[in-house]
Amino acid sequence: MPDLNSTYRPTPINCNGLYARAFRWAQTMRLAVAEINQNPVLLPNHTLGYKIYDSCRYPLTGQRAVLSMLNGVSEENSSMCKNASSLLAVIGPSGSAQSIVVSKILQPFRIPMISYASSCACLSDRVKYPTFFRVIPSDDYQVKAISQLLVHFNWTWVGLLRGDNDYGRFAAKGLLRELQETKVCVAYQEMIPLPYNRQGGLRIIKVMRSSTAKVVVIFAAERDMTPFLRDYMTQNITGIQWVASEALVTSSVFSGREYYPYLGGTIGFGIRKGHISRLGDFLQTVNPKRYPDNVLMPPCSGQETLLEQNSAYMNTSSPRITYNVYKAVYAIAHSLHNLLLCQPGRGPFQNNSCAQSNNIHPWQLQHYLQEVNFQIAGEEVDFDAKGDSVPYYDIINWQRGPEGNIEFVNVGLFDGTKAVGEELLIQEDEIMWVPVSVCSASCLPGFRKAVRRGEPICCFDCVPCDSGKISNQTNSVDCTICPKDFWSNNDRTACISKKVEYLTFDSLGIVLTVMSVVGACFTLAVCGVFFYHRHTAIVRVNNSELSFFILFALTLCFLCSLLFIGKPTYWSCMLRHTAFSITFSLCISCILGKTLVVLAAFTATRPGHNIMKWMGPKQQRTIISSCTLVQVVICAAWLIDVPPFPSRNTQYEHSKIILECSVGSSLAFWCVLGYIGLQACLCFVLAFLARKLPGNFNEAKFITFSMLIFCAVWLAFIPAYISSPGNYADAVESFAILASSFGLLFCLFAPKSYIILLKPEKNTKQHLMGKEKK
């Protein structure tokens, strides 16, 4: 790097070497001027002249050239036109940094300039550069195109390399601005030093080698890239996908076979290719012997074959920058032509005046440049309000040729005049290589992205969606909650209908159904035995009418458990709770009546007691009816006020919908159970008091034991019911009904059935009263 301590005068920058492409551009301008001067239609009776100055690629030498031009100083020992008109326009220079300097110098003189290769977006500022035009699209369009290309191929993790000049600086800044609206992240940004030094180049190469980014965007011209690429190839780095800007992507300097292992597959946006029919032949007419004193001529004897001596100079297969030079000359010619066609009184200037053909001012030409519109080789040429041309690029891919060299293959285009999202057209089947370049692999459907703290947004972890949430797209930022009646599948990629569950007639439902039917059959069987032996002592002594009432109620109890199986409906929900509560209340009322009869019968044997007259059949029916009626009233009030109804429980298990019967009124539900419990407790107390009364068959003992079992079952039911959801709650309630029914059936009727069927000799009044003879 130069010493900037400001203690001595900097060494002057001199032009050195021959840049064959720039020399071809100069000859293209000469060809265009010659064609225009020979054209009888365009600028008739007028001849275009020109001066060519070498800017030597540096802003300082560009400044020196434009000042020499303004001062009328020509290149040393070069011939000049005699009686030439004043300078009207400037074509060039190529680099954006030189154009910035030249445009600022020309601005006070209001001299328009047309650049054929300066693409820096900064030059579109009409306040700073009011006289600047260009026939190359602004980098604003190029960075937009590159951004869309990166998104198209899902290259979300890229490196950025640029030259140390205004072109690279503004292009990189523009690309970063475009990428803010995308999911593409920049892994690193590096600048190729100018002048180039190997230490800085190797540092950049080390960064590239260590990075996981496999795609590198480059904003640099071939002269900036050449020394860097030399070190890059020495370090033998491969596997990088280069995305090149228009300054590099069509550079034939790197088309040799030695570059293919390192640059093969490069893709980028090149300036639109044109066609200049006479260019190849014209370039071969250049001979230093015709211009012996011209310092711009290449150093040669004139005997060399141009095709072999300098292929870059003779490369006319795909003129791009060269075609821009050609268009720029014709743009000035058409603007002058339109200026000269102006009719007095219809002019664009003050008082509708026109420019004088023999005294044209540069600012007058600028007006016509702004309005120019013509076609060349089928392409329309004009400028927008910023002096920019139509944004159009060819997409170029570097592929291996038949001889191992690099060929520039057109694989698509970018048309900035198209609607947003339709500008990019890529023929992917024509592209040689499209690698993967991401910081983190894409998150598959069923996962969401979780950004890593302190890292770019493109670096993330893939986290599975929570239950009940899904992501059906790749790289989802958030998981979507499934609708109310839906749940996520196992892969978390789709919402499926929640599984609907209720106590069905399979598995557990079948067991309960069998128990219910078996219990009812046992009860009916006992009823049949009692009816058949209704005249025997044990049936008569134990009040056959109440026994048949109890058996009838127990049959209903067994059968009402079936109401808890199956899909809940409005009617089944109302029936299941009310039916079981009324039938159980009827059953307990009958047992209560029997207990009172037993207690009264044995109490009546004492002297002075005649209580049996108050416990006749009529009074027994009244007790049973009254006790049952209370439960009926409670159930009626329940059904009228807030009846049970079917509900969909999604809180217990979010992945399922449990169909259950809501009790409607919790108070009514627990009143029903409380009343049954009150009856059972009263019956238990009375039976307990009568358990020691005399007799071989004291039914009070069995009633006491049956009530003990009944209360134990329903006391265990309460916590089990509260803690069980949906179909399990129904199963618990159904099981409690069956268990208590079986308990009552066996405790009350198993001993009697045993005597009736297996011990008929004990089925006598004397034995039951304990008075049989020994």
Secondary structure, DSSP 8 states (H G I E B T S, - for coil): ----SSSS--------S--HHHHHHHHHHHHHHHHHHH-SSSSTT----------TTSHHHHHHHHHHHHTT---TT----TT------EE--SSHHHHHHHHHHHGGGT--EEESS---GGGG-TTT-TTEEESS--HHHHHHHHHHHHHHTT--EEEEEEESSHHHHHHHHHHHHHHTTSS-EEEEEEEE-SS--HHHHHHHHHHHHH-S--EEEEE--HHHHHHHHHHHHHTT----EEEE-TTTTT-GGG-SGGGHHHHTT-EEEEE-----TTHHHHHTT--TTTSTT-TTS-S--S-S-HHHH-HHHH--SS-SHHHHHHHHHHHHHHHHHHHHT--TTS-SSGGG---BTTB--HHHHHHHHHH-EEEETTEEEE--TTS----EEEEEEEEE-TTS-EEEEEEEEEETTS-TT-SEEE-GGG-S------SS----TTEEEEE-TTS-TT-EEEEE--TTEE--STT-SS-EE--TTEEE-TTSSSEEE-EEE---SSTHHHHHHHHHHHHHHHHHHHHHHHHHTTTSHHHHHT-HHHHHHHHHHHHHHHHHGGGGSS---HHHHHHHHHHHHHHHHHHHHHHHHHHHHHHHHHHTTSTT--GGGGSSHHHHHHHHHHHHHHHHHHHHHHHHHS--EEEEE-SS-TTEEEEEEE-S-HHHHHHHHHHHHHHHHHHHHHHHHTTT-SSSS-HHHHHHHHHHHHHHHHHHHHHHHHH--HHHHHHHHHHHHHHHHHHHHHHHHHHHHHHHHH-GGG-SHHHHHT----
